[in-house]
Amino acid sequence: YASYAKSMVSQNAIVASKTSADADFQVEFVRSLQSQASELEGVNVDEEMANLVTYQNAYSASARVVTTINEMFDTLLGIGA
């Protein structure tokens, strides 16, 4: 019985050690995923400011195009009159 008990205790120790290592891995894995998620959720102010400048320039260019077209129509209407 002593040999059987020794074998059972040894087997339980191995299973407990493996389970503990698996739990540690899972904890670190969750921390890693949380870290990656927080990096994705963060706002990069420099990137957003660069996008804002791009949109502002595109809006300004579009406004100039509309103004030019408006002046062309005014000119064409003045020729016909």
Residue pairs with C-beta under 8 A, 6 or more apart in sequence:
none
